[in-house]
Amino acid sequence: MSTATQFALTWDLDSLYPNPETDEFKKVFDAYKADLKQLADDSESIPEIESTNAKAWGDFLDRVIEVFGKSSDLNAFVGCHGAADAENKQIQKMEALLGALGPYATQVFTNIEAKFRELSDEELTTFAEADERLAKVKFFLEECRTNAQLRLPKELEMLAAELGVDGIHAWGRLYDRISGSLRVELMEKGELVKKSPGQVRLDLLDRATRQNNFHAVEKAWLKEADSCADAINHIAGTRLTKYKHLGVEDHLTIPLQLNRMKRETLDTMWSVIGKRKDSLLRYFERKAQLLGVEKMAWYDQMAPLPQASDGSGDSLKYDDACNTVLKTFYEFSDHLGDFADMAFKDQWIEVENREGKRQGGFCTGLPVSKQSRIFMTYKNSADDMSTLAHELGHAYHSHVLRDQPFLLQDYPMNLAETASTFAEAILGEKQLAEAPTAAKKLGILNNMLSDSVAFMMNIHTRFIFENQFHVERAEGELSSERLNEIMLSAQKEGYCDAFDEWSNAFWISKLHFYITGMPFYNFPYTFGYLLSLGVYSTADEFGDEFPTKYRELLTATGCMNAEEAVQSTLGYDLTQPDFWNKSIDIIDARVDEFLSVSEAMI
């Protein structure tokens, strides 16, 4: 990739904290560790929930805010260094040291939540009203009461947290090391080269190269199948053991609670998707024709279309992508545009295409600094520009919440994905509206529908896989061969058996299955995608007030459940199919337009 002349390719971390490998950072870490340990000790003697103790509780929560704000900052900061330099042993060591402090955090919140376990609505309200600081975070206190039902007795909760450092979280760190050191062997210009998985492109025009890259990546991952089978088995096994002792309904109870959503909402969403994803098969059939193949394969999903090229070239420079995103955001609102401009100028973003980086992309917030950092690898494609907009959407969400009470800045993953996919949506619609030629329009629609496939089929596949895996894992460990079988079945169901070649390594290569801090990491993406489309479709209802309504929705995500946040700001009921159908209507319209634009190109 050529050197950017306007926008930096690497982020600024030095302005946040000293480098994790320095003595200066060790001092910061030691001070934070001491504060956290003292807070954990003091949490053992927090008073009972009574109005006369409200001031003491307000003072204690002020300390919680200070310590856990620093915790968020330091974990994000070290995580950024670890992602950018995946094989750095010193950074890995510091990540492990931070991870080892998890039990103290568990101790604090176990003690807090235990106090609220048996509280009635009236008692909680009376207590919160006794101190202004408590009144402002009443939603947090209500969540403490709910979360208390999902914790083991204190002694067992603390034991589980301590064992988790060398147990479930260690398996997650093992997977990170495997993925960070993995190299894919490829032939390029007659020479054997080795690349990180994130550097290997499957969005290339030439199908032979695309296929070769796909099989090379599969081969590399499959060599790690047994190790990754161990990791995924023990991560899920740990969770299932805890669920058994909690007596929860099933393996979805806690993921739903963590996403602040009802089971009825999840079931309704998947039901609507199951009934309406057939429209994407029309897209597959036409895309196969345009690619000149009888039937698509797994590695054709991100393929560009030869008919979508108008001779201007398919490479999209990073500078051009940044300027397009900025222009689009400003046209939505000055508030969003100014934010993105600040993020670029202050170097919040790491995009350099180089070896040694972890795969994938993320946005991480630093609440004390009131900043975010974005990580990805930019490879000169339109899809990378969409990823950039996606991650900036995450950062904007945190930006909108930055002045809310710290305890109301945390939002669940499903609602987090709303802001990111909304940012992608306005970028896509802007490009579509301004496409100068039919070829450009076809390319944009292809990218949009590739996203629809990802969220309605790919994520559904992951959900089907994880659901079946957890059912079988309750009876014992699964071999890598059985995991292959479950994944193949899930792919065929999720994609309506649309392809003639599938990914045997998908359960190995998809890092989301190995994230230990959040179970069932995948379905929130689909929720957020369809919610963002539904939100976008309401723009005409609110007119000039829509950007303000949108910010109100983002603010509500920190202090309301998913259903309430949408109902209170936009007026829709997520437990009913109407909203989800409204979202998929947009996708159907894009399929129709894709077929219309491509009709003369077959």
Secondary structure by P-SEA (a helix, b strand, c coil): cccccccccbbbccccccccccaaaaaaaaaaaaaaaaaaaaaaccccccccaaaaaaaaaaaaaaaaaaaaaaaaaaaaaaaaccccaaaaaaaaaaaaaaaaaaaaaaaaaaaaccccaaaaaaaaaccaaaaaaaaaaaaaaaaaaacccaaaaaaaaaaaaccaaaaaaaaaaaaaabbbbbbcccbbbbbcccccccccccaaaaaaaaaaaaaaaaaaaaaaaaaaaaaaaaaaaaaaaacccccaaaaaaaacccaaaaaaaaaaaaaccaaaaaaaaaaaaaaccccccccccccccccccccccccccaaaaaaaaaaaaaaacaaaaaaaaaaaaaccccccccccccccccccccccccbbbbbbbbcccaaaaaaaaaaaaaaaaaaaacccccccccccccccaaaaaaaaaaaaaaaaaacccaaaaaaaaaaaaaaaaaaccaaaaaaaaaaaaaaaaaaccccaaaaaaaaaaaaaaaacccccccccccccccccccccccccccaaaaaaaaaaaaaaaaccccccaaaaaaaaaaaacccccaaaaaaaccccccccaaaaaaaaaaaaaaaaaaaaaacccc
